[in-house]
């Protein structure tokens, strides 16, 4: 049932859907103002823009692993051991390579900061 408050008729709505279908499927921006479109990634953007940083990749620097751990762990209270942190990472669906690197750490070790943990992960990984 129509309320009468529509600007266009049902037929015009269907016609507009048909006109826009190909434009929406094309994958091109649909906005007329260029400033509304998101900027593409730059060549010097960090690797985080293209996916998770894991210690299994070629020479992952401590800073990148620390950023990934910080992103996944959030406000995790430190000091913490690898067992606690491994469980948290699994709950957050962290990359398996990162979780496996934490599992290889000594079980009795305690880490006071994410940076200290990242250094240990890079050494082991």
C-alpha positions in Angstrom: 0.0 0.0 0.0 1.4 3.4 -1.0 1.2 6.2 1.5 1.3 8.9 -1.1 4.4 10.5 0.3 6.8 9.0 -2.3 8.4 11.4 -4.7 8.4 8.9 -7.6 6.0 6.2 -8.8 6.7 2.5 -8.5 7.4 2.3 -12.2 9.9 5.2 -12.0 11.6 3.4 -9.1 12.0 0.2 -11.1 13.3 2.2 -14.0 15.9 3.9 -11.9 17.1 0.6 -10.4 17.6 -0.8 -13.8 19.6 2.3 -14.9 21.8 2.2 -11.8 22.4 -1.6 -11.8 25.3 -1.6 -14.3 26.9 1.5 -12.7 26.8 -0.2 -9.3 28.2 -3.5 -10.6 31.1 -1.7 -12.5 33.2 -1.2 -9.4 33.8 2.4 -10.3 33.0 5.3 -7.9 29.4 6.3 -8.1 29.8 9.8 -6.6 29.9 12.8 -8.7 32.2 14.8 -6.4 35.7 13.5 -6.5 36.5 14.5 -2.9 34.0 12.0 -1.6 36.0 9.0 -3.0 38.5 7.3 -0.7 42.2 7.8 -1.7 44.0 4.8 -3.1 46.9 3.3 -1.1 50.3 4.9 -1.6 53.5 3.2 -2.4 55.0 4.2 1.0 52.0 3.0 3.1 52.9 0.6 5.9 52.4 -3.1 5.3 49.4 -3.1 7.7 47.3 -1.6 4.9 47.7 -4.8 2.8 47.3 -7.4 5.5 48.6 -8.6 8.8 52.2 -8.4 9.7 53.5 -11.7 10.9 57.0 -12.9 12.1 57.0 -15.6 9.4 57.5 -13.1 6.6 60.9 -12.0 5.5 62.5 -10.0 8.3 59.5 -8.5 10.0 60.9 -5.6 12.0 60.0 -5.4 15.7 58.0 -2.2 15.2 55.6 -3.9 12.7 55.1 -6.9 14.9 54.5 -4.6 17.9 51.9 -2.7 15.9 50.1 -5.9 14.9 50.3 -7.2 18.5 49.0 -3.9 19.8 46.1 -4.0 17.3 45.1 -7.5 18.3 45.7 -7.3 22.1 44.2 -3.9 22.7 44.3 -3.0 26.4 45.6 -6.3 27.6 47.0 -6.0 31.1 50.8 -6.5 31.3 52.8 -8.3 32.7 51.5 -11.4 31.0 52.8 -14.7 29.9 52.7 -16.4 26.5 49.9 -18.8 27.6 47.5 -16.0 28.5 48.5 -14.0 25.4 48.1 -17.0 23.1 44.6 -17.5 24.3 43.7 -13.9 23.7 45.2 -13.9 20.2 43.2 -17.1 19.3 40.0 -15.4 20.6 40.8 -12.4 18.3 41.4 -14.7 15.3 45.0 -13.6 15.0 47.1 -15.0 12.1 48.3 -18.6 12.9 51.9 -17.6 12.3 51.8 -15.0 15.1 50.1 -17.4 17.5 52.6 -20.2 16.7 55.5 -17.8 17.4 54.0 -17.0 20.8 53.6 -20.7 21.5 57.4 -21.2 20.9 58.2 -18.7 23.7 59.3 -20.0 27.1 56.1 -20.8 29.1 57.4 -19.3 32.3 58.5 -16.0 30.7 56.6 -12.8 31.7 56.5 -9.7 29.4 55.9 -6.2 30.8 55.2 -4.4 27.5 54.0 -5.2 24.0 57.4 -4.0 22.7 59.2 -6.5 24.9 56.9 -9.2 23.6 57.4 -8.2 20.0 61.2 -8.4 20.5 60.9 -11.9 21.9 58.5 -13.0 19.0 60.9 -11.7 16.4 63.9 -13.4 18.0 62.0 -16.8 18.1 60.1 -16.4 14.8 
